[in-house]
Amino acid sequence: MEVLSSNVYWLMLLYGLQGVPYGFQVAFLPILMHTAGASLTKVSLLRALSLPWMLKLMWVPVVTSSSSIKRPLTFSLSGLSVVFAASSMISVQSAWTLSIILLTMNILVSVQDIAVDTFAIQNLTETEMGMGNAIQVVAYKVGAMFGGGMLTWASQFYSWSVLMTWVATVYLITVIVIYLGLPTKKSDLDAENEELDKKNISITADFLSSDSKNLFNHKQDKECLSKLGAEQDDTSTYKIERNGYSKHQVVCPSHGYNLRSSSLNLRQYTSPSDFSSDDHFRTAIKHRRECVHDQPLARHTAAWECGKHSESHMQDAHQGSLYDDLASVLRGPGMLWLLLYLLIYKLGEQGAISIFPMYLLDCDVTTNQVAFWTGLLAQCVSISGSLLGGWLLNHNTKHRSLSLELGSLCFWRFIALSILSFMIWLDGSFNPLLLCLPFYLILLLGGAITTATFTLMMTTSQRASQACVQTLTHTTMATAEVLGKVIFTALAGLLVDHTGYVAGFIIFANLSMLALLPIYKITIFAPKGTVPS
């Protein structure tokens, strides 16, 4: 039996903490408000306060530029502890204050999401990917079960203030645990730079010796040197010397150059004047990605360091690179179809899941029963679906591609939603709690679909060569995924208030079929190897 690394267990904790605010907003508060007489429209509009998730791309530079992933994690989790503590001092009927609380909560959770995803992308191995994503989804849903069903059930015995204080304390304890115990992983480039800083050495290379002048005919090497601003002197030698002021490095490709312990007259770059324009600076930084190779000799053949560039100069270049990287992400094979899929694949399912508990309350089912059947037990079924998805990914990939797996699961989810719609249409013919059976089937299939989708997102992100681009790719996809769920869930109550429960659930069922088109397009248009199989 394969033993998972400690990173997977840290991810279980981190994603579990991230799921608590989700369950709090989609399960606990809606039931509490609808029981107090709030309309479906008002309840659904709470999801509009999740719009800070749409701004996740703005937080990416902040998170990825942090020297340690612990900083954004402890910041967001400490903020959530403060937010829940502040919630204990207000009334749930105070709409404006509650809105500010939820808005702040979603900003902090979106920052946490980027940090956790970055940790996962950088630390999960290929063999851990399938089950690791299943554990990610399961942990998130366990957290949602705690923030939703368990809090709803506990609200019958404890006051709002006690519950919020309890959650704030849990976050405070986990901040301490993460700060003291979370492992951090430095990139290879950062580790190499730190080692060179400690030794305070100069890396020199003789590119053109008497017996290797023909090697300079390589067009790629000429372009690399010219973009670095290097010029040939009378002795046909070059020098690139470390000065300890920068962590940025450019490495040229090697085609057999020998490293010389004794160099002749050499040229040195140590001041910003050698790279006076932003365009020149950005070109060199961009060329770094094209020049870096994994061969050990290439790492030491030639290196350029930015020197004493100011902090503002570095940030401007990073911002320009961010826009270039985002454009590159969107131009990726099948990426637009993948983003469309992420926007719509949860529309019908999320609408049904968010409205069904309100339907049971309107059928005179008690709050305790609704909390148990659609909160605790429903999350257990959803977790089982996530584990099912992980099992399918690990055992069926030899025979069926991931996209085919998603298409099959989406079709059966449509069948389950159609059965639920039919049973609601036969109003009064069934015990309301019997309606939970097709509802649980929807959750089971939805959990499997979520695991498969998150695996597709993770593997797509890991194809990027640079860590910052990996984070940007995953954040772009995660933003599209959240955007689709938030917008429709916020409007689901308004739809049902105007059309009624029967028509609303029929619309939910039909919307669930829309995901099949982008799945087909991803399979057809993506080049070989880009869709995991």
C-alpha positions in Angstrom: 0.0 0.0 0.0 1.4 3.4 -1.0 2.1 5.8 1.8 1.1 9.4 1.2 3.6 12.1 2.1 3.0 14.5 5.0 2.1 17.2 2.5 -1.2 15.5 1.8 -2.1 15.6 5.4 -1.3 19.3 5.6 -3.5 19.8 2.6 -6.3 17.9 4.4 -6.1 20.5 7.2 -5.8 23.5 5.0 -8.7 22.6 2.6 -10.8 21.6 5.6 -10.3 25.1 7.1 -11.2 26.6 3.7 -14.5 24.7 3.6 -15.8 26.0 6.8 -16.8 29.5 5.5 -18.4 27.9 2.5 -20.7 25.7 4.6 -21.4 28.7 6.8 -22.6 30.7 3.8 -24.4 28.1 1.7 -26.0 25.9 4.5 -26.1 27.5 7.9 -27.1 31.1 7.1 -29.7 30.3 4.4 -31.6 27.9 6.7 -31.3 30.3 9.6 -32.6 33.2 7.5 -35.4 31.3 5.7 -36.6 29.9 9.0 -36.9 33.5 10.2 -39.0 34.4 7.1 -36.5 35.6 4.5 -37.5 35.0 0.9 -35.6 32.8 -1.5 -34.4 35.8 -3.4 -32.8 37.4 -0.3 -31.3 34.1 0.8 -29.8 33.5 -2.6 -28.4 37.0 -2.9 -26.1 36.2 0.0 -23.9 34.3 -2.6 -23.3 37.6 -4.4 -21.0 38.5 -1.6 -18.7 35.9 -2.9 -17.7 38.2 -5.7 -14.2 38.8 -4.2 -13.4 35.4 -5.5 -13.5 37.0 -9.0 -10.6 39.2 -8.0 -8.3 36.3 -7.2 -6.0 37.1 -10.1 -5.2 40.4 -8.2 -3.9 38.5 -5.2 -1.7 36.1 -7.2 1.4 38.5 -7.4 1.1 39.2 -3.7 1.0 35.5 -2.7 3.6 34.2 -5.2 6.0 37.0 -4.3 6.0 36.0 -0.6 9.2 34.5 0.6 7.3 31.8 2.4 3.8 30.3 1.8 3.3 30.5 5.6 2.8 34.3 5.4 -0.3 34.4 3.2 -1.7 31.4 5.0 -1.3 32.7 8.5 -2.5 36.2 7.4 -5.8 34.8 5.9 -6.5 32.3 8.7 -5.8 34.9 11.4 -8.1 37.3 9.6 -10.8 34.6 9.5 -10.4 34.1 13.3 -11.0 37.9 13.8 -14.0 37.9 11.4 -15.7 35.1 13.3 -14.9 36.7 16.6 -16.5 39.9 15.3 -19.5 38.0 14.1 -20.2 36.8 17.7 -20.9 40.5 18.6 -23.5 41.2 16.0 -27.1 40.1 15.4 -27.9 37.8 12.4 -30.8 40.1 11.6 -28.3 43.0 11.0 -28.2 42.9 7.2 -25.6 45.5 6.5 -23.2 44.4 9.2 -23.6 40.8 8.2 -22.9 41.7 4.6 -19.6 43.4 5.5 -18.6 40.4 7.6 -19.3 38.0 4.7 -17.5 40.3 2.2 -14.4 40.4 4.3 -14.6 36.6 4.9 -14.7 35.9 1.2 -11.7 38.2 0.5 -9.6 36.3 3.1 -10.7 32.9 1.9 -9.8 33.8 -1.7 -6.3 34.7 -0.6 -6.1 31.4 1.4 -7.3 29.5 -1.6 -4.4 30.8 -3.8 -1.9 30.0 -1.1 -3.2 26.5 -0.5 -3.4 25.7 -4.3 0.2 27.0 -4.6 1.3 24.7 -1.8 -0.5 21.7 -3.5 0.9 22.4 -7.0 4.5 22.7 -5.7 4.4 19.7 -3.3 2.1 17.0 -4.7 3.9 14.3 -6.8 2.4 12.8 -9.9 1.6 9.6 -8.1 -0.3 11.5 -5.4 -2.3 13.6 -7.9 -5.5 11.5 -8.3 -6.0 10.5 -4.6 -4.5 13.9 -3.5 -7.3 15.7 -5.3 -9.9 13.4 -3.9 -8.5 14.1 -0.4 -8.6 17.8 -1.3 -12.3 17.7 -2.2 -13.2 15.5 0.8 -11.4 17.7 3.3 -13.1 20.8 1.8 -16.5 19.1 2.2 -15.7 18.0 5.7 -15.0 21.6 6.5 -18.3 22.6 4.8 -20.1 20.0 6.8 -18.7 21.5 10.0 -19.6 25.1 8.9 -23.0 24.1 7.6 -24.8 21.0 9.0 -23.0 20.8 12.4 -23.5 24.5 13.1 -27.2 24.3 12.1 -27.7 21.3 14.4 -25.8 23.0 17.2 -27.8 26.2 16.8 -30.7 24.4 18.5 -28.7 24.2 21.7 -26.3 27.1 21.6 -26.6 30.8 20.8 -25.2 32.5 17.8 -22.5 34.2 19.9 -21.2 30.9 21.4 -21.1 29.3 18.0 -19.1 32.1 16.4 -16.7 32.2 19.3 -16.2 28.5 18.9 -15.2 28.8 15.2 -12.9 31.7 15.9 -11.1 29.7 18.5 -10.6 26.8 16.1 -9.0 29.1 13.5 -6.7 30.7 16.1 -5.4 27.3 17.2 -4.8 26.2 13.6 -2.8 29.4 12.9 -0.4 28.5 15.7 -0.1 24.9 14.4 0.5 26.0 10.8 3.0 28.6 11.8 5.1 26.2 13.9 4.8 23.0 11.8 4.0 23.7 8.1 7.0 22.7 5.9 8.1 25.2 3.2 9.7 24.3 -0.1 12.1 26.6 -1.8 12.4 26.6 -5.6 15.6 25.3 -7.1 16.6 28.7 -8.3 16.1 30.3 -4.9 18.2 27.6 -3.3 20.9 28.0 -5.8 21.0 31.8 -5.4 21.2 31.5 -1.6 24.0 29.0 -1.8 26.0 31.3 -4.1 25.3 34.3 -1.8 26.7 32.5 1.1 29.9 31.5 -0.7 30.2 35.0 -2.3 31.7 33.6 -5.5 31.9 34.7 -9.1 30.7 32.4 -11.9 32.9 32.9 -14.9 32.8 31.2 -18.3 35.1 31.2 -21.2 32.7 31.1 -24.2 35.3 31.3 -27.0 38.6 29.5 -26.4 41.0 28.9 -29.2 39.7 25.4 -29.7 35.9 26.2 -29.6 35.3 29.3 -31.6 33.0 27.4 -34.0 30.6 26.9 -31.1 29.7 30.6 -31.3 28.0 30.0 -34.6 24.9 28.6 -32.8 22.1 31.2 -33.5 20.5 30.5 -30.2 23.6 31.4 -28.2 24.1 34.6 -30.2 20.5 35.7 -29.5 20.9 34.8 -25.8 24.0 36.8 -25.4 22.7 39.8 -27.3 19.5 39.9 -25.2 21.7 40.0 -22.1 23.5 43.0 -23.5 26.8 41.2 -23.8 29.5 42.4 -26.2 32.6 40.6 -27.4 35.9 42.2 -26.4 39.4 41.7 -27.9 40.0 38.6 -25.9 36.7 37.0 -26.9 35.8 36.3 -23.3 32.9 37.3 -21.0 32.2 37.4 -17.3 29.0 37.5 -15.4 29.6 38.1 -11.7 27.4 37.8 -8.7 27.1 40.9 -6.6 24.4 39.7 -4.0 21.8 42.3 -4.9 19.3 40.3 -6.9 17.6 37.0 -6.9 16.8 37.0 -10.6 19.1 34.9 -12.8 19.3 34.2 -16.6 21.1 31.1 -17.8 22.0 30.6 -21.4 21.8 27.2 -23.1 24.9 25.2 -23.4 26.1 23.4 -26.5 29.4 22.0 -25.1 31.1 25.0 -23.5 33.7 24.1 -21.0 33.9 25.9 -17.7 37.3 27.5 -17.1 38.8 27.9 -13.7 41.1 30.7 -15.1 39.5 33.3 -17.3 41.2 36.0 -19.4 40.1 39.6 -19.5 36.4 39.6 -18.6 33.4 42.0 -18.8 31.4 42.7 -15.7 27.8 44.0 -15.3 27.1 45.5 -11.9 24.9 48.6 -12.3 21.3 49.4 -13.6 22.8 51.5 -16.4 23.7 48.4 -18.3 19.9 47.8 -18.5 18.6 51.3 -18.6 15.2 50.7 -20.2 12.2 48.7 -18.8 11.8 47.0 -22.2 15.4 45.7 -22.1 15.0 44.5 -18.5 11.7 42.8 -19.2 13.1 41.1 -22.3 16.0 39.7 -20.3 13.6 38.4 -17.6 11.3 36.9 -20.3 14.3 35.3 -22.0 15.2 33.6 -18.7 12.3 31.3 -19.2 13.4 30.4 -22.7 17.1 29.8 -21.7 16.9 27.8 -18.5 17.6 24.1 -19.0 17.9 21.2 -16.6 21.4 20.1 -17.6 23.9 20.8 -14.8 26.4 22.2 -17.2 23.9 24.7 -18.6 23.2 26.1 -15.2 26.8 27.2 -14.8 27.7 28.1 -18.3 26.6 31.8 -18.1 24.5 33.8 -15.6 23.2 37.3 -15.6 22.0 39.1 -12.5 20.0 42.3 -12.5 22.2 44.1 -10.0 21.1 47.1 -7.9 17.7 47.5 -9.5 15.2 49.4 -7.3 12.2 47.6 -5.8 9.8 49.6 -8.0 11.7 48.7 -11.1 11.4 45.0 -10.2 7.7 45.3 -9.6 7.0 47.0 -12.9 8.8 44.2 -14.7 6.9 41.6 -12.7 3.6 43.2 -13.6 4.4 43.2 -17.3 5.4 39.6 -17.1 2.1 38.8 -15.3 0.1 40.2 -18.2 2.2 38.2 -20.7 1.8 35.0 -18.7 -1.9 35.5 -18.4 -2.2 36.0 -22.2 -0.1 32.9 -22.7 -2.3 30.9 -20.3 -5.5 31.9 -22.3 -3.8 30.9 -25.6 -3.1 27.4 -24.3 -4.6 24.5 -26.3 -8.2 23.9 -25.3 -8.0 26.5 -22.5 -11.0 28.6 -23.6 -13.1 25.5 -23.8 -11.9 24.3 -20.4 -12.8 27.7 -18.9 -16.2 27.5 -20.5 -16.7 24.1 -19.0 -15.7 25.4 -15.5 -18.2 28.2 -15.8 -21.2 26.0 -16.5 -20.5 22.5 -15.3 -22.1 23.1 -11.8 -25.0 25.4 -12.9 -27.9 23.0 -12.5 -26.4 21.0 -9.7 -25.7 24.1 -7.5 -29.1 25.5 -8.1 -30.8 22.3 -7.0 -28.6 21.8 -4.0 -29.1 25.4 -2.7 -32.9 25.4 -3.2 -33.8 21.9 -2.0 -33.4 22.6 1.7 -35.7 25.6 1.3 -38.3 23.4 -0.4 -38.2 20.9 2.5 -38.7 23.8 5.0 -41.7 25.0 3.0 -43.0 21.4 3.2 -43.1 21.8 7.0 -40.1 19.6 7.6 -38.5 20.7 10.9 -35.2 22.6 10.9 -33.4 19.8 12.8 -34.5 17.3 10.1 -33.4 19.6 7.3 -30.0 20.2 9.0 -29.5 16.4 9.4 -30.8 15.2 6.0 -29.4 18.0 3.8 -26.5 19.0 6.0 -24.6 16.2 7.8 -25.9 13.2 5.9 -25.8 15.0 2.5 -22.2 16.0 3.0 -21.3 12.4 3.9 -22.8 11.3 0.6 -21.0 14.1 -1.3 -17.7 13.0 0.3 -18.4 9.4 -0.8 -18.8 10.8 -4.3 -15.5 12.5 -4.1 -13.8 9.3 -3.0 -15.6 7.5 -5.8 -14.1 10.0 -8.3 -10.6 9.4 -6.9 -11.1 5.7 -7.3 -12.3 6.0 -10.8 -9.3 8.2 -11.7 -6.9 5.6 -10.2 -8.5 2.5 -11.7 -10.3 3.4 -15.0 -7.8 5.7 -16.7 -6.3 2.8 -18.7 -9.5 2.3 -20.5 -11.3 5.7 -20.4 -10.0 9.2 -20.7 -10.7 11.8 -18.1 -12.9 13.8 -20.4 -15.0 10.7 -21.2 -15.3 10.0 -17.5 -16.6 13.5 -17.0 -19.1 13.2 -19.8 -20.5 10.0 -18.5 -20.9 11.3 -15.0 -22.6 14.5 -16.2 -25.1 12.5 -18.2 -26.1 10.4 -15.1 -26.3 13.6 -13.0 -28.9 14.9 -15.5 -30.9 11.7 -15.0 -30.8 12.2 -11.2 -31.9 15.8 -11.5 -34.8 14.8 -13.8 -36.0 12.2 -11.3 -36.0 14.8 -8.5 -37.9 17.3 -10.7 -40.5 14.6 -11.5 -41.0 13.8 -7.9 -41.4 17.4 -7.0 -43.9 17.7 -9.8 -45.9 15.0 -8.2 -46.5 17.2 -5.2 -47.9 15.4 -2.2 -47.5 12.0 -3.6 -44.3 11.3 -1.7 -43.0 11.8 1.8 -40.8 14.9 1.5 -37.9 13.0 3.0 -38.1 10.4 0.2 -37.1 13.2 -2.1 -33.7 13.0 -0.5 -32.9 9.7 -2.4 -32.5 11.4 -5.8 -30.9 14.4 -4.0 -28.3 12.1 -2.6 -27.6 10.6 -6.0 -27.1 14.1 -7.4 -24.5 14.7 -4.6 -22.8 11.4 -5.1 -22.3 12.1 -8.9 -21.5 15.7 -8.2 -18.7 14.7 -5.8 -17.2 12.4 -8.4 -17.4 15.2 -11.1 -15.8 17.7 -8.8 -12.8 15.4 -8.1 -12.3 14.7 -11.8 -12.6 18.4 -12.6 -10.1 19.4 -9.9 -7.7 16.8 -11.2 -8.0 18.2 -14.7 -7.3 21.7 -13.3 -4.3 20.5 -11.4 -2.7 18.6 -14.2 -3.2 21.5 -16.6 -1.5 23.8 -14.1 1.5 21.5 -13.6 2.3 21.6 -17.4 3.5 25.2 -16.9 7.3 25.3 -16.4 7.4 28.1 -13.9 5.9 28.0 -10.4 4.4 31.5 -10.7 2.8 30.5 -14.1 1.4 27.3 -12.5 -0.3 29.4 -9.8 -1.6 31.8 -12.4 -3.0 29.0 -14.5 -4.7 27.3 -11.6 -6.1 30.6 -10.3 -7.5 31.5 -13.7 -9.4 28.2 -13.8 -10.5 28.3 -10.2 -11.8 31.9 -10.7 -13.9 30.7 -13.7 -15.2 27.7 -11.6 -16.3 29.9 -8.7 -17.7 32.5 -11.0 -20.1 30.1 -12.6 -21.3 28.7 -9.3 -21.6 32.1 -7.5 -23.6 33.9 -10.2 -26.2 31.3 -10.8 -26.6 30.3 -7.2 -27.2 34.0 -6.4 -29.9 34.1 -9.0 -31.5 30.7 -8.3 -33.7 32.0 -5.5 -35.0 34.8 -7.8 -35.7 32.2 -10.5 -37.7 29.9 -8.2 -39.6 32.8 -6.6 -40.9 33.7 -10.1 -41.4 30.3 -11.7 -42.1 28.0 -8.7 -40.3 24.9 -7.5 -41.4 22.6 -10.3 -40.3 24.8 -13.2 -37.2 25.8 -11.3 -36.0 22.2 -10.9 -36.8 21.4 -14.5 -34.5 24.3 -15.6 -31.8 23.1 -13.2 -31.9 19.6 -14.8 -31.6 21.0 -18.3 -28.8 23.3 -17.4 -26.7 20.4 -16.2 -26.5 19.0 -19.7 -24.7 22.1 -21.0 -21.4 20.9 -19.7 -21.2 18.1 -22.3 -20.4 20.4 -25.2 -17.2 21.9 -23.8 -16.1 18.4 -22.6 -16.4 17.2 -26.2 -14.5 20.2 -27.5 -11.7 19.8 -25.0 -11.3 16.2 -26.1 -11.4 17.0 -29.9 -9.3 20.1 -30.1 -6.7 19.6 -27.4 -3.4 18.1 -28.8 -2.3 14.7 -27.7 -1.1 14.7 -24.1 -2.9 17.8 -23.0 -6.0 16.0 -21.8 -5.0 13.6 -19.0 -5.8 9.9 -19.8 
